[in-house]
Amino acid sequence: MAQLLRRVLSIAELQGDDEDVRLRKRVGVTAGYVTTGAALVLPFLGDWSLLTVVGAACVASANAINLAVLARTKQFDRYVTVSLLAAAAYTLFADTSEGGLATSGGCVVWALLIPVFAILFLGPRRAVPWFALFLALVATIVLIDPLVSGGPAPVPYAVQLTYWVENVGVPGTIIFLLLRYTDVRRLAAQARSEDLLTNAIPASIATRLKLGERRIAERYPETTILFADIAGFTPWALRTDPDRLVALLDQLFTRFDRLAVEHGVEKIKTIGDAYMAAAGTPIARSDHAQAALAMAHGMLDVFADWRATVAPELELRIGLASGPVVAGVIGDKRVLFDVWGETVNVASRMQSSGVPGRIQVSESTWILLREQEAFQPRERMEIKGLGMTATYLASPQGNAEPGAGLPQKTVVPNSPGIGLLDV
């Protein structure tokens, strides 16, 4: 039944229609079915006069033929135009046949369907002429009322009450159901859009954008930036089927995303096989370095499980650096929350000069964590853009091997409290 209902409601849809167009078409088709049924029951609600039966039959037939032509041609605009003209004709017919405004039981309310249908199915701009038609129709009914009010025989009081029920209740119900259905779908679409927005940028930044801020840029004095990259990824990617490659990367990065949420770290972006995150922005926190390192350890554990069934030759290399950054939103079509500054550059260098399977941190991060975590110092190295730099490897946890990729002795000159160490 559900499949049959979808087929019946989708008779106007084309292959290239987006979600919004499909929604409008389905609502328009539903309105056609409902107004056809409403026209058929009018005689049962009224007095079964010849004019009422003929008018109801004409409206129902016109709607049925219109739906059939729509199913064959897919010309939705033509379908809406015919439907609106039929609604106008029926309203005028009902008023004149039932003796004018005083005795027709408010049949002019059917004319309200014209602007409502037009704005729902054609959009606000194209609905303006149809609203003008609605006003013209009401004016015409008022002007001709003196000519038609004395024509038919007096309508019994019970029939007049019935007319009011059918002429106000039926179109009012149709309008309510259409507006409710459309609004429910609109809210669902809005929720999907907000989900996409908050997946692309932090929730706090998304809220500020929705409140009207256009340029968001702030300094964050205390942050820790995390970069991760898969060592050996390029040659492995060249010999891996593209669909499988994307699926496996998606699987891995989805697990990284969960770790980010778990540790309160903000994912910034992915570039190929590289993953970037930040702690302490856009929401400041004093334990940003601890949060970033905890996530980094979790990433190594997740990666170890992932590579065991995917490609044992791959390794994950992670770099951390702490310090001030500038963060903000850039772009209009594709909004992006990003961070800039020397701390970002240092974190990137920590990753690129690091050891596969290990977490390398800058001296700024080491200073924040040295009382809480064990680190293995490396000899000062020349890092592009930074000069001679002291770096440290976080002690391995879980599946990592202590000292992996390190020389047996590392000299760290000019580093506070560091001499010749066995590592």
N, C-alpha and C positions, 0 to 999 in steps of 0.2 A: 504493500500500500504506500509506503514511504517513497519507493522508487517511482511508482505511478504518479504520485502527487508532484514529485519533482519534474517529471516529464510534462505534466499538464501545465505547470506554472512556468516552465522554461521554453515555451513555444516561440518566444520572440528573441531568444538569445543567439548571438553570433559568436564564433570562436574567439575573436579578438576582444570581446567585451571585458572590461575590468570589473572588479567586485562592485563598485558603486553603480555602474551601468546595469549590471545583472540584477542588482537589488531593485532599482527603479523599474525595470521591465517586469520583474516578478510581481511587484506591488501593483503595477498597471494592469497586468493580466488578471490578478486576483480581483481587482476592482471591476473588471469586465464581467467576470463570472458572478460576482455578488450583485451587481446592478441588473444583470439578466434575471437572476432568481428573484430579486426584489420586484421587478416589473411583472413577473408571472403571478406573484401572490397578491398583487394589488386588487384584482377583482374580488378575491376572497375576503379582503378587508373592507371593500366598498359595497356598492349596491348592485353590481353586475349589470349596470346599464351598458347599452351597446357602445356608447362612446368610450367608456372606461375599458371595456374588453378590447375594442379595436386599438385604442391607444397603447394599452399594456402589451398587446400582441406585436404591434409595430416596433416598440422599444426593444422588447425581448428579441425579436427577429433581427433587428438592426445590429444589436450587440453580438448575437450569435454569428451572424455573417461576418461582422467585423473581426471577431476572434479567429474565424476560419481563414479569412484572408491574411491575417497577421501570421498565423502558423505557416502559411505557404510562402509569403513574401518576406517576412521578417522586417517589414517597414513599420517600425514602432511609432515614429512621428505621425505617419498617416493614420495609424490606428487611434492614437490619442486625439487627433483632430476630429475624426469621425465620431468618437465617443463623446467629445465635448459638444459638438453640434447636435448630436442626438439628445443629449441632456437638455440643451436649450430648447429644442423643438418640443420635447415631451412636456417641459414645464409650461410653455405657452399653450400647448394643446390642453393640458389638464386644467389650467385656469379657466380657459374659455368654455370648455365642455361642461365644467361643473358650476358655472354661474358666477365667476369672478371671485374676488378676494374674500367676500363675506361668506360665501357658501362652499368654497373649494377646500376649506380646512387647511390653509397655509401651504398649499402645494408649491408656492414660490420658494419654499425652503430647498426644493430639489435643485434650484439654480445655484445654491452654494457649492454643489459638487463641481461646478465649472472652474472657479478659481482655485479650489483645493486640488483637484486633479491636475490642473495646469502647472501649479507650482511644484507639485510632487514629481510629476513625470517629465516636464519640459524644462524645469529650472526657473529661478526667480525672474530673470530678464525676459524670457519668452512667455512668461505667464501674464505679463502686463496687458497685452491686447485681449486676452481672455477675461481678465478682470474687467476691462472696459466693456466687453460683451455682456458680462454679468450685470453691470450697472445699467446698460442699455436695455437689457431684458426686463429688469425690475421696473424701469421707467416706462417701458411699453405696456407692461401689465397694468400699471397704475393708470396710464392714459386711456386704455381701452376698457377699463373697468366699468365706466358708466354705460358703455354700449353692450356689454355682455352680461351685466348683473341681473337684468330682468328677463333673460331668455328662457332658461330651463324652468321646469316646474319646481316649486319649493322643495328643498331637500329635507327629509325628516331629521329631527334633532339627533337621534341616535346615529344616523349616517354621518352627520356633520362631525360628531365626536370621533367616529371611526376615521374620518378623513384626517382630522388633526393628529390622531395617533400615528397613522401610516405616513403622513406627509412630513411630520416632524421627527418621529421616532426612527423610521427606516433610514432616511439620509443622514440623520444625526448619528445613528449607530455606525453606518458605513464610514463616515468621516472620522469618528472616534477610533474605530478599528484600524483604519489606514494610518492615521497619525501615530497611534500607539505602536503599531508594527514597525513603522519607519523609524520612530524614535528609539525603539529597542535595538534595532539593527544599527542605528547611528551610534548609540552608546557603545555597542559591542565593537564597532569599527574604531571608535575613539580609544577604547581600551587597548585594542591591538596596536594602534599608532603610538600610544603612550608607552606600551611595553617595548616597542621597537626603539623609541627615543631613549628610554632609560637603559636599554641594552647598549646603546651607542655612547651615551654620556652618563655621568653620575646622576643619581636621582635628585640630589640637592641642586645641581646645576640645571637639570630639566625643569624643576619647579620654578626656578628663577626665570628661565626663558618663557615659561607659560604665563608668568606674571607680568611679562612685558619687557624685561631687560634685553637690550640688544647687544651690548658689548660687555662681556664678562671677562675680566682679567685681574688677578690678584697675586700678591707675593705671599709665599709660604716659607717662613724662615727655617722650619724644622721638618724635613721630609727625608725619606729613604727611597731611592729609585732602584728598581730591580730590572735587569735585562737577562733573558735566557735565550740560548740559541742551541740548535742541534748540531753537534759536530759530526761531519760525515754525511750530512743530509743531501747535498747536491748530487754526488755520484749515485747515492741510493735512489733519489727521486728520478734520475734519468732512466733507470732500469725498472721503474715501478709504474704499473698502469695508472693513468691519471685519475680515474674514478676511485680506485683503491687508495691512491695517495691522498686525495682530498678527504675521503672518509676517515682514514687513519689519523690525519692531522686534526680533523674536527673532533674525533674521539679524544685525542690527547688534550687539545686546548679546552674542550668542554670540562674536562676534569681539573685543569688548571683554574678555570673560571670558578669552579666550586670551591677550590682552595682559597681563592681571593675573597670570596664571600665569607667563608669560614673564619678567615684571619682578619677581616676588616680592611683588606688592601684593595685599592682601586685599580682594576685593569685599565690600561690606557689604550693599547692597540696591539695588533699583531702585524708583522711585516714578513711575509713568507713563512719561514720556520722560526722566526724570532718572536718573543713574547715580552711585552713591556708592562710593568705595573708600578704603582706608587703608593707608599704609606705616608699619611700625614697631609694628604691633599685629595679632594677638596675639603675634607673634614680633618681639622688639626687633631693630633694625638701625641702625647708625650712619649709613648712607647713605639714610635714608628719603626725604629731600627729592629726591635725585638719582633714586631709583627712581620716585617719584610723577611727577616732571617727564618722565622718559623715557616712562612710560606715557601721559602726557597728549599728548606729541608723536605717539606711535603712534596714539592715538585720533583725532587730527586727520587723519592720513594715511588711516586706515581709513574715517573718515567721508567724506573727500573722494572715495574710490572708490565708497562706497555711494551718496552723494547724486547722483553723476553719472548713475546709471541709475535713480534712484528719484524724487528731487525736487530739482532744482538750486537751488531757492529757499531750501532749508533750510540752516542753519548750526549748528555746534556751538560752544557757549560753555563754557569750562572755568575753574574756580577752584581755587586751592591755598592752604592755610594750614598752618603748622607750629606745634607746641607740644604741651603735655600734654593728655591726654584720659583719661576713665574709660571702660573697656570691659567688657562682661559679657554674660551670657545672660539673656534675659527670656522669659517665657511658659512654658506647660506643654504645651498642645495643639499649638501651632505655635511651636517653639523658634526664637528669633532672636538672633543675635549683633549687638550694636549698640554705638555709641560716643557719648559725650556730652561736653559741655564747651564752653568759649569758643572753642577752636580749631575745633570743628565749625561753630559759628555764623559765625565769620570766613570759613571756606572757602565756606560757602553764600553769604555776601554777596559774596565774590570772584567767584563764578559769576554771580549775579544782576545785579551791576553791571558785569560784564565786557563785552568786545567780541566780537561774533559772529565765529567763525573764529579766535579767539586764546585764549591761556592767560593769565589774570590771577592774580598771586600776591600774597600779603600781604607786609608788610615782614619778618615773621619768616622766611618762606621765602626772600625775596630775600637776607637776611643770610647764610643757609646756602649759597646758590648763587652769589653775586655774583662769586666768584673763578673760577668754572668756566663760567658761562653769561652770555650777553649779555642785558640787559634794557632795556626802554624805560620810563622812569618816566612816570607820569601825574600830573596835578595832584591835590593832596589833594582828596578828595571827602567829602561828608557821606553816611555809610552808616548806615542805620537800626540803632540799637542799639550802634554803634561810634563815632559822632561823626566828626570830621575824620580821615581815614585815608589814609596813603600806600599807593599800590598800584603794581604794576609789571607790564608785559606781557613775557612771554618772547619772545625773537626768533623769528620764524616759521621753520619748516623745511619742506621738502618742497613741498606744494602751496599753502601760505598765501602771501599777498602781504604783504611787509613794510609795516608802518604802516597796515594795513587798519583802517578805522574810527576812526583817530586824527586829531586836529587837527594842523596843521603845527608848532605850538609848544605845548609843555606846560610850565607852571610848577609846580615842586614845592617850595614853601617849607618851611623848617624840616626838610628831609630831609638826613641826613648826606651831604656830598660832592656834593649835587645843586644845580644852579643853573638858569639859563635854558638849555634844551637844544633843539636841533633834533632832531625825531624823525620 
